[in-house]
Structure formats: structure tokens, C-alpha cells
Amino acid sequence: MSDRIDRIRERLVETFAPSECQLEDESALHAGHAGAASGGSHYRLRIVSDKFEKQGRIQRHRLVYDCLDDMMQKEIHALAITALAPSEV
């Protein structure tokens, strides 16, 4: 499981060069859930990047989903995102 977190974090760092990137695996909180049963994990992300400046919340989420596109629905079942620009911290 930590390999998956490492791969997710690596992609996020490469794409967004964040000043902060906190990624937590919350899969244990969703045990028995259909997504968890199929192998997808639940994560909570807090990321701060210059790339989110002047972007709305939906656009920021789209950028994160695009970064992790091939992992979504297979390895990542759910991703709770808090994406902030440095000016918002």
C-alpha cells in the first residue's frame, strides 16, 4: 500500500511542485465499502501549489484528477482534495 502512496505523491510533486503535499490513506475507514472491496483505496489530499493561483476549486480538482487519471477507479476509489494556492495558506 505504501508503494501506491509513494507513486501518487511522486506524480503530484512532479506535476505541481507543491510547497505542501499531505496524502493520507483513509481506506481502513471504508472497510467493507464496494470500492474498497474492488481494490481501490480512499485518500485525503492537501496540496499547496503556485499552479492553483487564479484557478477555481473545480479546475484545481480537475488538474489533480488529470494528473492521476490512469490510477483513478482502479487504484484510487476516492480522493478528497483540498487544493490551495500559496496566497490562501
C-alpha positions in Angstrom: 0.0 0.0 0.0 2.8 2.5 0.8 4.1 1.9 -2.7 0.9 3.3 -4.1 1.0 6.3 -1.8 4.6 6.9 -3.0 3.6 6.7 -6.6 0.7 9.1 -6.1 2.9 11.6 -4.2 5.6 11.3 -6.8 3.2 12.3 -9.6 1.8 15.1 -7.6 5.2 16.5 -6.8 6.4 16.2 -10.5 3.2 17.9 -11.8 2.6 20.6 -9.2 6.0 21.3 -7.5 4.0 21.8 -4.3 5.2 23.6 -1.2 3.0 21.2 0.8 1.7 17.8 -0.1 -0.1 15.7 2.6 -1.5 12.5 1.4 -3.3 10.2 3.9 -4.7 6.7 3.2 -8.1 6.5 4.8 -9.0 3.1 3.3 -9.4 1.5 6.8 -12.2 3.9 7.5 -14.1 2.5 4.5 -13.6 -1.3 5.1 -16.5 -3.2 3.5 -17.3 -0.4 1.1 -17.7 -1.6 -2.5 -14.8 0.4 -3.8 -12.5 -0.9 -1.0 -13.6 -4.5 -1.9 -12.6 -4.0 -5.5 -9.0 -2.9 -4.5 -9.4 0.8 -4.8 -8.2 2.9 -1.9 -9.6 6.0 -0.2 -7.2 9.0 0.2 -7.3 12.5 1.6 -5.0 15.1 -0.1 -4.0 18.6 1.0 -1.8 20.2 -1.6 -0.5 23.8 -2.0 0.9 24.9 -5.3 1.5 28.0 -7.3 -0.3 26.2 -10.2 -3.6 26.7 -8.3 -3.3 30.5 -8.3 -6.3 32.1 -10.1 -7.9 28.7 -10.5 -11.3 27.9 -9.1 -11.9 24.8 -6.9 -13.4 22.7 -9.7 -10.5 23.5 -12.1 -8.0 22.6 -9.3 -9.7 19.3 -8.7 -9.7 18.6 -12.5 -5.9 19.3 -12.6 -5.3 16.8 -9.8 -7.6 14.2 -11.4 -5.8 14.6 -14.7 -2.5 14.1 -13.0 -3.7 10.8 -11.6 -6.0 9.8 -14.4 -4.9 6.2 -15.0 -4.9 5.5 -11.3 -8.4 6.7 -10.7 -11.1 4.0 -10.4 -8.5 1.2 -10.4 -6.1 2.0 -7.6 -7.8 5.1 -6.3 -11.5 4.7 -5.5 -12.0 8.0 -3.7 -9.9 11.1 -3.3 -10.9 14.0 -1.0 -9.0 17.0 -2.3 -8.0 20.3 -0.6 -6.0 22.2 -3.3 -4.8 25.6 -2.3 -2.7 28.4 -3.8 0.1 29.7 -1.5 -1.8 33.0 -1.2 -4.6 31.1 0.6 -2.5 29.4 3.2 
